[in-house]
């Protein structure tokens, strides 16, 4: 997985993989910040955090979790 952790990112909290409520979008100055937020916070009890990277890539919850684990190595 290749992603620039310093590029801006946007988190979408979803109740299913296909539904995004515009009120449930959070912008971050870096993907690193977005990943940390997704792995440590649960706003509104939403379970699924997806991320859009500055390059246009969509990261699934499992990819966000993998990035979180990589930062610890």
C-alpha atoms as one frame of an Amber mdcrd trajectory, in Angstrom:
protein
   0.000   0.000   0.000   1.468   3.313  -1.004   0.170   6.508   0.535   1.860
   9.760   1.452   1.119  10.118   5.136   1.775  13.892   5.050  -0.812  14.666
   2.327  -4.259  15.922   3.308  -7.025  13.358   3.766 -10.754  13.176   4.429
 -12.511  10.617   6.643 -16.026   9.415   5.929 -17.900   7.613   8.666 -20.400
   5.183   7.195 -22.965   2.729   8.431 -22.380   0.677   5.276 -19.692   0.678
   2.559 -21.904   2.547   0.102 -23.618   5.259   2.129 -21.910   8.502   3.125
 -23.696  11.315   4.873 -22.045  14.668   4.042 -22.446  15.622   7.716 -20.155
  12.731   8.632 -17.054  13.880   6.752 -13.964  15.180   8.556 -11.016  16.857
   6.791  -7.471  16.435   8.132  -4.216  18.185   7.226  -2.498  14.804   6.867
  -3.365  11.161   6.299  -1.336  10.420   9.422  -3.757  12.544  11.480  -6.785
  10.972   9.794  -5.538   7.430  10.502  -4.828   8.265  14.155  -8.300   9.782
  14.550 -10.003   6.837  12.839  -8.217   4.347  15.080  -8.736   6.179  18.378
 -12.109   7.931  18.047 -15.647   6.816  17.263 -17.737   9.943  16.601 -21.470
   9.376  16.729 -20.944   5.629  17.290 -20.293   5.112  13.583 -18.290   1.969
  13.024 -16.746   2.295   9.567 -14.173   4.956   8.752 -13.100   5.255   5.116
 -10.463   7.718   3.933  -9.992   9.674   0.725  -6.374  10.605   0.077  -5.157
  13.752  -1.672  -4.243  11.598  -4.685  -7.860  10.387  -4.965  -7.404   6.913
  -3.519 -10.134   5.513  -1.265  -8.855   3.572   1.731 -11.067   0.910   3.285
 -11.261   0.372   7.051  -8.827  -2.563   6.781  -6.308  -0.381   4.927  -6.601
   2.332   7.577  -5.945  -0.293  10.265  -2.886  -1.548   8.337  -1.466   1.997
   8.155  -2.024   2.339  11.912  -0.076  -0.871  12.536   2.764   0.188  10.199
   3.356   3.379  12.164   4.234   1.304  15.228   7.070  -0.536  13.473
